[in-house]
Amino acid sequence: MPVAMLLHIAAPFDVVCSQIVQAFVPLLHGTRWAVIADTLTVPDHWPALRDLVQSRLQRED
């Protein structure tokens, strides 16, 4: 639930969030998080992440 709330609050800042993730991509190179970080460098992928988290929460209820 806290992740869903944080993603919802950050929704207007998708571009800024993707730029922040871009700053960490070089640090994550070679780790399992590299693929996730590469995906989140695209601002259009943030709404999809919110939808996935929301659908997961609805299935748990």
Distance bins in CASP14 RR format, pairs under 12 A and 6 or more apart:
PFRMAT RR
TARGET T0000
AUTHOR 0000-0000-0000
RMODE 2
METHOD distances of the structure
MODEL  1
1 7 0 0 0 0 0 1 0 0 0 0 0
1 8 0 0 0 0 0 1 0 0 0 0 0
1 53 0 0 0 0 1 0 0 0 0 0 0
1 54 0 0 0 0 0 1 0 0 0 0 0
1 56 0 0 0 0 0 1 0 0 0 0 0
1 57 1 0 0 1 0 0 0 0 0 0 0
1 58 0 0 0 0 0 1 0 0 0 0 0
1 60 0 0 0 0 1 0 0 0 0 0 0
1 61 0 0 0 0 0 1 0 0 0 0 0
2 8 0 0 0 0 0 1 0 0 0 0 0
2 9 0 0 0 0 0 1 0 0 0 0 0
2 53 0 0 0 0 0 1 0 0 0 0 0
2 57 0 0 0 0 0 1 0 0 0 0 0
3 9 0 0 0 0 0 1 0 0 0 0 0
3 10 0 0 0 0 0 1 0 0 0 0 0
3 49 0 0 0 0 1 0 0 0 0 0 0
3 50 0 0 0 0 1 0 0 0 0 0 0
3 52 0 0 0 0 0 1 0 0 0 0 0
3 53 1 0 1 0 0 0 0 0 0 0 0
3 54 0 0 0 0 0 1 0 0 0 0 0
3 56 0 0 0 0 1 0 0 0 0 0 0
3 57 0 0 0 0 1 0 0 0 0 0 0
4 10 0 0 0 0 0 1 0 0 0 0 0
4 11 0 0 0 0 0 1 0 0 0 0 0
4 49 0 0 0 0 0 1 0 0 0 0 0
4 50 1 0 0 1 0 0 0 0 0 0 0
4 51 0 0 0 0 0 1 0 0 0 0 0
4 52 0 0 0 0 0 1 0 0 0 0 0
4 53 1 0 1 0 0 0 0 0 0 0 0
4 54 1 0 0 1 0 0 0 0 0 0 0
4 55 0 0 0 0 0 1 0 0 0 0 0
4 56 0 0 0 0 1 0 0 0 0 0 0
4 57 1 0 1 0 0 0 0 0 0 0 0
4 58 0 0 0 0 0 1 0 0 0 0 0
4 60 0 0 0 0 0 1 0 0 0 0 0
5 11 0 0 0 0 0 1 0 0 0 0 0
5 50 0 0 0 0 0 1 0 0 0 0 0
5 53 0 0 0 0 1 0 0 0 0 0 0
5 54 0 0 0 0 0 1 0 0 0 0 0
5 57 0 0 0 0 0 1 0 0 0 0 0
6 13 0 0 0 0 0 1 0 0 0 0 0
6 17 0 0 0 0 0 1 0 0 0 0 0
6 46 0 0 0 0 0 1 0 0 0 0 0
6 49 0 0 0 0 0 1 0 0 0 0 0
6 50 0 0 0 0 0 1 0 0 0 0 0
6 53 0 0 0 0 1 0 0 0 0 0 0
7 13 0 0 0 0 0 1 0 0 0 0 0
7 14 0 0 0 0 1 0 0 0 0 0 0
7 17 0 0 0 0 1 0 0 0 0 0 0
7 40 0 0 0 0 0 1 0 0 0 0 0
7 45 0 0 0 0 0 1 0 0 0 0 0
7 46 1 0 0 1 0 0 0 0 0 0 0
7 47 0 0 0 0 1 0 0 0 0 0 0
7 48 0 0 0 0 0 1 0 0 0 0 0
7 49 1 0 0 1 0 0 0 0 0 0 0
7 50 1 0 1 0 0 0 0 0 0 0 0
7 51 0 0 0 0 1 0 0 0 0 0 0
7 52 0 0 0 0 1 0 0 0 0 0 0
7 53 1 0 0 1 0 0 0 0 0 0 0
7 54 0 0 0 0 1 0 0 0 0 0 0
7 56 0 0 0 0 0 1 0 0 0 0 0
7 57 0 0 0 0 0 1 0 0 0 0 0
8 14 0 0 0 0 0 1 0 0 0 0 0
8 46 0 0 0 0 0 1 0 0 0 0 0
8 47 0 0 0 0 0 1 0 0 0 0 0
8 49 0 0 0 0 0 1 0 0 0 0 0
8 50 1 0 0 1 0 0 0 0 0 0 0
8 51 0 0 0 0 0 1 0 0 0 0 0
8 53 0 0 0 0 1 0 0 0 0 0 0
8 54 0 0 0 0 1 0 0 0 0 0 0
8 57 0 0 0 0 0 1 0 0 0 0 0
9 17 0 0 0 0 0 1 0 0 0 0 0
9 50 0 0 0 0 0 1 0 0 0 0 0
10 16 0 0 0 0 1 0 0 0 0 0 0
10 17 1 0 1 0 0 0 0 0 0 0 0
10 18 0 0 0 0 0 1 0 0 0 0 0
10 20 0 0 0 0 1 0 0 0 0 0 0
10 21 0 0 0 0 0 1 0 0 0 0 0
10 40 0 0 0 0 0 1 0 0 0 0 0
10 43 0 0 0 0 0 1 0 0 0 0 0
10 46 1 0 0 1 0 0 0 0 0 0 0
10 47 0 0 0 0 0 1 0 0 0 0 0
10 49 0 0 0 0 0 1 0 0 0 0 0
10 50 0 0 0 0 1 0 0 0 0 0 0
10 53 0 0 0 0 0 1 0 0 0 0 0
11 17 0 0 0 0 1 0 0 0 0 0 0
11 43 0 0 0 0 0 1 0 0 0 0 0
11 46 1 0 0 1 0 0 0 0 0 0 0
11 47 1 0 0 1 0 0 0 0 0 0 0
11 49 0 0 0 0 0 1 0 0 0 0 0
11 50 1 0 0 1 0 0 0 0 0 0 0
11 51 0 0 0 0 0 1 0 0 0 0 0
11 53 0 0 0 0 0 1 0 0 0 0 0
11 54 0 0 0 0 0 1 0 0 0 0 0
12 43 0 0 0 0 0 1 0 0 0 0 0
12 46 0 0 0 0 0 1 0 0 0 0 0
12 47 0 0 0 0 0 1 0 0 0 0 0
13 19 0 0 0 0 1 0 0 0 0 0 0
13 20 0 0 0 0 1 0 0 0 0 0 0
13 21 0 0 0 0 0 1 0 0 0 0 0
13 43 0 0 0 0 1 0 0 0 0 0 0
13 46 0 0 0 0 1 0 0 0 0 0 0
14 20 0 0 0 0 0 1 0 0 0 0 0
14 21 0 0 0 0 0 1 0 0 0 0 0
14 40 0 0 0 0 1 0 0 0 0 0 0
14 41 0 0 0 0 0 1 0 0 0 0 0
14 42 0 0 0 0 1 0 0 0 0 0 0
14 43 1 0 1 0 0 0 0 0 0 0 0
14 44 1 0 0 1 0 0 0 0 0 0 0
14 45 0 0 0 0 1 0 0 0 0 0 0
14 46 1 0 1 0 0 0 0 0 0 0 0
14 47 1 0 0 1 0 0 0 0 0 0 0
14 48 0 0 0 0 0 1 0 0 0 0 0
14 49 0 0 0 0 1 0 0 0 0 0 0
14 50 0 0 0 0 1 0 0 0 0 0 0
15 21 0 0 0 0 0 1 0 0 0 0 0
15 22 0 0 0 0 0 1 0 0 0 0 0
15 40 0 0 0 0 0 1 0 0 0 0 0
15 41 0 0 0 0 0 1 0 0 0 0 0
15 42 0 0 0 0 0 1 0 0 0 0 0
15 43 1 0 1 0 0 0 0 0 0 0 0
15 44 0 0 0 0 1 0 0 0 0 0 0
15 45 0 0 0 0 0 1 0 0 0 0 0
15 46 0 0 0 0 1 0 0 0 0 0 0
16 22 0 0 0 0 0 1 0 0 0 0 0
16 23 0 0 0 0 0 1 0 0 0 0 0
16 43 0 0 0 0 1 0 0 0 0 0 0
16 46 0 0 0 0 0 1 0 0 0 0 0
17 23 0 0 0 0 0 1 0 0 0 0 0
17 24 0 0 0 0 0 1 0 0 0 0 0
17 37 0 0 0 0 0 1 0 0 0 0 0
17 40 1 0 0 1 0 0 0 0 0 0 0
17 41 0 0 0 0 1 0 0 0 0 0 0
17 42 0 0 0 0 0 1 0 0 0 0 0
17 43 1 0 0 1 0 0 0 0 0 0 0
17 44 0 0 0 0 0 1 0 0 0 0 0
17 45 0 0 0 0 0 1 0 0 0 0 0
17 46 1 0 0 1 0 0 0 0 0 0 0
17 47 0 0 0 0 0 1 0 0 0 0 0
17 49 0 0 0 0 1 0 0 0 0 0 0
17 50 0 0 0 0 0 1 0 0 0 0 0
18 24 0 0 0 0 0 1 0 0 0 0 0
18 25 0 0 0 0 0 1 0 0 0 0 0
18 37 0 0 0 0 1 0 0 0 0 0 0
18 38 0 0 0 0 0 1 0 0 0 0 0
18 39 0 0 0 0 1 0 0 0 0 0 0
18 40 1 0 0 1 0 0 0 0 0 0 0
18 41 1 0 1 0 0 0 0 0 0 0 0
18 42 1 0 0 1 0 0 0 0 0 0 0
18 43 1 0 1 0 0 0 0 0 0 0 0
18 44 0 0 0 0 1 0 0 0 0 0 0
18 45 1 0 0 1 0 0 0 0 0 0 0
18 46 1 0 0 1 0 0 0 0 0 0 0
18 47 0 0 0 0 0 1 0 0 0 0 0
18 49 0 0 0 0 0 1 0 0 0 0 0
19 25 0 0 0 0 0 1 0 0 0 0 0
19 40 0 0 0 0 0 1 0 0 0 0 0
19 41 0 0 0 0 1 0 0 0 0 0 0
19 42 0 0 0 0 0 1 0 0 0 0 0
19 43 0 0 0 0 1 0 0 0 0 0 0
19 46 0 0 0 0 0 1 0 0 0 0 0
20 37 0 0 0 0 0 1 0 0 0 0 0
20 40 0 0 0 0 1 0 0 0 0 0 0
20 41 0 0 0 0 1 0 0 0 0 0 0
20 43 0 0 0 0 0 1 0 0 0 0 0
20 46 0 0 0 0 0 1 0 0 0 0 0
21 27 0 0 0 0 0 1 0 0 0 0 0
21 28 0 0 0 0 1 0 0 0 0 0 0
21 33 0 0 0 0 0 1 0 0 0 0 0
21 34 0 0 0 0 0 1 0 0 0 0 0
21 36 0 0 0 0 1 0 0 0 0 0 0
21 37 1 0 1 0 0 0 0 0 0 0 0
21 38 0 0 0 0 1 0 0 0 0 0 0
21 39 0 0 0 0 1 0 0 0 0 0 0
21 40 1 0 1 0 0 0 0 0 0 0 0
21 41 1 0 1 0 0 0 0 0 0 0 0
21 42 0 0 0 0 1 0 0 0 0 0 0
21 43 0 0 0 0 0 1 0 0 0 0 0
21 45 0 0 0 0 1 0 0 0 0 0 0
21 46 0 0 0 0 1 0 0 0 0 0 0
21 49 0 0 0 0 0 1 0 0 0 0 0
22 28 0 0 0 0 0 1 0 0 0 0 0
22 37 0 0 0 0 1 0 0 0 0 0 0
22 38 0 0 0 0 1 0 0 0 0 0 0
22 39 0 0 0 0 0 1 0 0 0 0 0
22 40 0 0 0 0 1 0 0 0 0 0 0
22 41 1 0 1 0 0 0 0 0 0 0 0
22 42 0 0 0 0 1 0 0 0 0 0 0
22 43 0 0 0 0 0 1 0 0 0 0 0
23 37 0 0 0 0 1 0 0 0 0 0 0
23 40 0 0 0 0 0 1 0 0 0 0 0
23 41 0 0 0 0 1 0 0 0 0 0 0
24 31 0 0 0 0 0 1 0 0 0 0 0
24 33 0 0 0 0 1 0 0 0 0 0 0
24 34 0 0 0 0 1 0 0 0 0 0 0
24 36 0 0 0 0 0 1 0 0 0 0 0
24 37 1 0 0 1 0 0 0 0 0 0 0
24 38 0 0 0 0 0 1 0 0 0 0 0
24 40 0 0 0 0 1 0 0 0 0 0 0
24 41 0 0 0 0 1 0 0 0 0 0 0
25 31 0 0 0 0 0 1 0 0 0 0 0
25 33 0 0 0 0 1 0 0 0 0 0 0
25 34 1 0 0 1 0 0 0 0 0 0 0
25 35 0 0 0 0 0 1 0 0 0 0 0
25 36 0 0 0 0 0 1 0 0 0 0 0
25 37 1 0 1 0 0 0 0 0 0 0 0
25 38 1 0 0 1 0 0 0 0 0 0 0
25 39 0 0 0 0 0 1 0 0 0 0 0
25 40 0 0 0 0 1 0 0 0 0 0 0
25 41 1 0 0 1 0 0 0 0 0 0 0
25 42 0 0 0 0 0 1 0 0 0 0 0
26 34 0 0 0 0 1 0 0 0 0 0 0
26 37 0 0 0 0 1 0 0 0 0 0 0
26 38 0 0 0 0 0 1 0 0 0 0 0
26 41 0 0 0 0 0 1 0 0 0 0 0
27 33 0 0 0 0 1 0 0 0 0 0 0
27 34 0 0 0 0 1 0 0 0 0 0 0
27 37 0 0 0 0 1 0 0 0 0 0 0
28 34 1 0 1 0 0 0 0 0 0 0 0
28 35 0 0 0 0 1 0 0 0 0 0 0
28 36 0 0 0 0 1 0 0 0 0 0 0
28 37 1 0 1 0 0 0 0 0 0 0 0
28 38 0 0 0 0 1 0 0 0 0 0 0
28 39 0 0 0 0 0 1 0 0 0 0 0
28 40 0 0 0 0 0 1 0 0 0 0 0
28 41 0 0 0 0 0 1 0 0 0 0 0
29 35 0 0 0 0 0 1 0 0 0 0 0
29 37 0 0 0 0 1 0 0 0 0 0 0
29 38 0 0 0 0 1 0 0 0 0 0 0
30 37 0 0 0 0 0 1 0 0 0 0 0
30 38 0 0 0 0 0 1 0 0 0 0 0
31 37 0 0 0 0 1 0 0 0 0 0 0
31 38 0 0 0 0 0 1 0 0 0 0 0
32 38 0 0 0 0 0 1 0 0 0 0 0
33 39 0 0 0 0 0 1 0 0 0 0 0
33 40 0 0 0 0 1 0 0 0 0 0 0
34 40 0 0 0 0 0 1 0 0 0 0 0
34 41 0 0 0 0 0 1 0 0 0 0 0
35 41 0 0 0 0 0 1 0 0 0 0 0
35 45 0 0 0 0 0 1 0 0 0 0 0
36 42 0 0 0 0 0 1 0 0 0 0 0
36 45 0 0 0 0 0 1 0 0 0 0 0
36 49 0 0 0 0 1 0 0 0 0 0 0
36 52 0 0 0 0 0 1 0 0 0 0 0
37 45 0 0 0 0 0 1 0 0 0 0 0
38 45 0 0 0 0 1 0 0 0 0 0 0
39 45 1 0 1 0 0 0 0 0 0 0 0
39 46 0 0 0 0 1 0 0 0 0 0 0
39 48 0 0 0 0 1 0 0 0 0 0 0
39 49 0 0 0 0 1 0 0 0 0 0 0
39 52 0 0 0 0 0 1 0 0 0 0 0
40 46 1 0 0 1 0 0 0 0 0 0 0
40 47 0 0 0 0 0 1 0 0 0 0 0
40 48 0 0 0 0 1 0 0 0 0 0 0
40 49 1 0 0 1 0 0 0 0 0 0 0
40 50 0 0 0 0 0 1 0 0 0 0 0
42 48 0 0 0 0 1 0 0 0 0 0 0
42 49 0 0 0 0 0 1 0 0 0 0 0
43 49 0 0 0 0 0 1 0 0 0 0 0
44 50 0 0 0 0 0 1 0 0 0 0 0
44 51 0 0 0 0 0 1 0 0 0 0 0
45 51 0 0 0 0 0 1 0 0 0 0 0
45 52 0 0 0 0 0 1 0 0 0 0 0
46 52 0 0 0 0 0 1 0 0 0 0 0
46 53 0 0 0 0 0 1 0 0 0 0 0
47 53 0 0 0 0 0 1 0 0 0 0 0
47 54 0 0 0 0 0 1 0 0 0 0 0
48 54 0 0 0 0 0 1 0 0 0 0 0
48 55 0 0 0 0 0 1 0 0 0 0 0
49 55 0 0 0 0 0 1 0 0 0 0 0
49 56 0 0 0 0 0 1 0 0 0 0 0
50 56 0 0 0 0 0 1 0 0 0 0 0
50 57 0 0 0 0 0 1 0 0 0 0 0
51 57 0 0 0 0 0 1 0 0 0 0 0
51 58 0 0 0 0 0 1 0 0 0 0 0
52 58 0 0 0 0 0 1 0 0 0 0 0
52 59 0 0 0 0 0 1 0 0 0 0 0
53 59 0 0 0 0 0 1 0 0 0 0 0
53 60 0 0 0 0 0 1 0 0 0 0 0
54 60 0 0 0 0 0 1 0 0 0 0 0
54 61 0 0 0 0 0 1 0 0 0 0 0
55 61 0 0 0 0 0 1 0 0 0 0 0
END
